[in-house]
Amino acid sequence: MFSSTSLDPVPAKRQSKPFPSISQPKLVGFFSIDAHRKYDGSAAQLKYLSLPPPPRTDLHLDLNEGFEIHHPKPESAKAEGIDMLLSYLRHNSTPDSWTHRPESELSGESRTARLRYDFVCFRGLLRLIACTPYDRNTGWIVQAIRYRGTIYLCERPTAEKLESARNETEQQRRFCFYGFKFEQHILTERPNIRPDTSEPVVLSEEFCSLFDSTLAGKRLLYGAEMDGIILEEKRPPLDRDGLTVDELRRFEFVEVKVKRRETNQRQLDNFYRFKTKNWWCQSFLVNVQRIVVGLRDDRGIVREITEMKLKDLQRDSRHHWSAAVCINFLDEFLQEVATVLKGVDDCTRVFQFEYSPQEHARVRYRDLGVGHPDSFLPQWYTQYVESK
């Protein structure tokens, strides 16, 4: 049985609200995922931006090259949930992350380890929620578990998303591949070298960073796959095995995108109406200020590489969507989840929040109960927390 919330994504309901208070996202950790989807606590998958020489306006980067030999993610990756984030927490126990509080504020006897964060999730989930007011055709499912004072969030695929994946055409898979292939053209394992684009693109490999931010008093910890960093010319490569968080903070992350080059005003308007809010939210949440964009033609050939600044993206899109509306809706959603789960503390009790614009106007939720098969906090994690 579902219960309805007061959350209606209609933008007009938030149009007059000021931008909510949010701290600048702070890099607090990182990890890598190898080709076999194994957790690696080093920066092994860190990449460097390595652009072709300027002017970069008459290029011929074929994004179709290697499509037949690329290595997609294994099916098992879909069942990972937030396991990689939890692996990071298990391997990186620092005083900044954990606190110890008595189980009973009155007794003061048994003291339990608790995260200092109110929410733990991936950036993609936050972006999905934030963009909901302007993406009224896309539904979502988010599951929540409150354990030792922290709410863990995990996205689940909707029936529509599963159906779309089953019916995906080769052309759709090719368009998705274009983004990864473009990354291979301009991101390298060593700085200031020409990329080797003859190697198969391996979609399983990732470099993920952890960010700490406080949104309207709620402290968030979220992981985000990062494309690469900018390293000054002639600077030696970083020690990816011994790299520390403090060292990595000195460098600028960059986001890499590829899009079809618009040929008329309608296409340009559609870009600002439908695409840029996702790009902006994605970069804003990890404090990335520059987006490197490959402009391709209909045959998948990148003809030009340009750069977009985050502030310009927000300014040029202001007639189509509001950043304040997006972040306010995200804040309201997190507050609603916190209210619904108040007083709950069970690592196996799952609450499911859903938005389906075709079926209901508001976000709704239901309690799936204790010991539900969808419980996404693995036993190895809860045992680790209880042993601290």
Disulfide bonds with the S-S distance in Angstrom:
none
